[in-house]
Amino acid sequence: MVEALATSPQTKKYLVHFIKKFKLIDFCLPEFESLATLFIPGALGSWAPGRPQPCIETLRRNLYCQPRDTINIAKHPLVYANLPEDAGVIDRIIKRSILVKEVVDVISEAKTYDSLLQSVDKEKLFPILESGKSFKFNIEGIGRKISHKEQVEIIESFGIFPFSKNVDLKNPEIIFKIIENSEDHVIYFGTEVASNRVEEDTFHYKFDLKKRPYLGPTSTDHQLAFLMANQGQVSLGDFVYDPFVGTGSIVLACQYFNAFCFGGDLDIRVLKGYGVGRKTHNKVEGLEKIKKFDIYTNFYHYKMPVPEFFIMDCSNPAVHAQASNLRQPVFDSIVCDPPYGVRARSQKVGVSETKKKRQERKAAEKMEASEEEEVQDDDHDMPHFSMKEHYDVLKVYDDLLENASKILRPGGRLVFLFHTDTSLPAEKNKFPTHPAFEFICSSENNLTKCRARHLITMIKRVEE
């Protein structure tokens, strides 16, 4: 993980423009906060070994220029934030983000275009114009489409300022950005600091499920998987663990950031590609050359290192047994999607109720037979405990947090999906807790009218 610096970098007020994806609206701020604390160590009091653990509320007060509870991305996807003046740091945040569209250094803002021109900060604009760098204008409307004719008129209105004729529409050195937000009737004018606008150019576009050769019935959407990796602040050289690895979608996202990844699952069919996972039906480059389809296929396809996978029962994890012999916890983050009983059943090693009744019936029949004649038991008549039994969903989460408290280092992050159903009793929908973890945030993704899944992020407490 990134260590905090002794001094904080100089910060400045910037306008952050978020992408409005309906199902992921609630994920915008938590992801931005996670990446900000990852790439701006010290500025927000981020945690480092040997230092007190910061209060998350303090971090948020330092980051935003308005109270966080007043921010509504669904209605107003533009938020002022305090970020370093170093454009390189901002670019790293934006290029890794899934839900931040761009960051703009605002020169003026107003309710009308006339007021926008009158309120331009000339001390800020004129040095940019005097630099003689190539430029272009980019105009965007939020809540309404701005016609080409209107855009031309808007650009021409800025002719009152000494713009040069060094216009470059393809590769400009400076992009002047105008954003008209019809939701609150505010217009912003400034320069684009960093952008993540073209989806085809983003790092995660090639990982779309439609572009993968191997899929499973519960493969996690690529954007959600990368959001989870960002919440876990997965970085170069981190040790990352997914105890419910399935077909490996989440681990694939973590592996992209050059972490050392480990994954476990109880279902050998998923790991081996027997019946559960399948070859994609979409057109994928190089698909005809692939001879075997299993959990390793996607890693080979993207030319990424293959993580360590193992068959494991989460109620009695092998990782815990191995970690107990070490002097300290080894994992920097645990990122996972536990089964919740709808698309994937929650199970553990044992004997199901049906099997138990069948064994009891056979035992009773043997007892009756033994009264008439002596019967010798064979070894193969003994119970076979590699079978699976029901694993209570809430117990799954309790075991996850308990095991994580033993193998996650102090300051490490636990990121997991928790499913709620309003048709169930309230106690079934309570977020799991553990004394070793501090709750950071949750992001809600509605699935149906009554069902939703929440991306929960926790931090392992630092012992004072």
Summary of the structure (lengths in Angstrom):
residues: 464
radius of gyration: 27.1
end to end distance: 19.6
largest distance: 109.7
contacts: 1395
relative contact order: 0.11
helix: 33%
strand: 25%
